[in-house]
Amino acid sequence: MRVRARATDRTPDALADASTARDAGATLVEVLITIVLLGTLVAGILTLTQTSIIASKTSEEAARVESALLTAAERVERADRLQFPCDDTLPAPVEAAAQLKLGVSETDVEHHAWITTEHLDGSGQWAPGACPGGVYQPNLVQRITITMVSPDTGLTRSLEVIKGDI
């Protein structure tokens, strides 16, 4: 009958030799695989972070431009008809909204905000220009398209406003 020795039955020198053999350390291949796996994980996290930052900035800029458009549209709706010339020059309410909400200077407004106008002609169709024949007429209905561009990202948005005397 053969009896197996338990670990506790071993001599201290035998235990030290077994412990040293098991704790020889990691091989170079194991270390390289670990570094590659960690590098892949970190690269993925950095890519997600960068994508999140870009999406957040784009969303913030879109909100800023849309806020400027809504402010301009409200000012256009409330403005007196005399503030709207019969050409496509930028009316004061739109210029003020662009300066206020987009933060552009008075000289740069024309690069970040503009309008196009159409008027309702006698046949019920939209005709180009703010006024028929370039002269304001009573009971005029206009479609004013306000376009604004973000000074930071170049994001462009437009909004139509119908303004009329009726």
HUQUIWO-V693085 format. One line per field, one symbol per residue. ss: DSSP state (@ for helix, = for strand, . for the rest). phi: phi as a letter, one per 40 degrees, with the letter a starting at -180 (. if undefined). psi: psi as a letter, one per 20 degrees, with the letter a starting at -180 (. if undefined). Layout:
# HUQUIWO-V693085
ss=???
phi=???
psi=???
This chain:
# HUQUIWO-V693085
ss=......@@@..@@@@@@@@@@@.....@@@@@@@@@@@@@@@@@@@@@@@@@@@@@@@@@@@@@@@@@@@@@@@@@@@..@@@........@@@@@@@@@@@......@@@@========.....===...@@@......=========......=========..
phi=.bbcccdccccdccccccccccbchcccccccccccccccccccccccccccccccccccccccccccccccccccccccdccbccbccccdccccccccccgcccccdccbaabbbbbccccgbcbchcbcggbcbcgcbbbbbcbbbcccbgcbbbabbbbacc
psi=pppqprhiiqqhhhhgghghhhliaqrhggggggggghggggggghgggggggghggggggghgghgggggggghghiqqhiiorjakqoqghggggggghikqrhhigiiiprqqqqqoahjjqpqqqhqpjjppqqkppqoooppqppigijppqqpppppri.
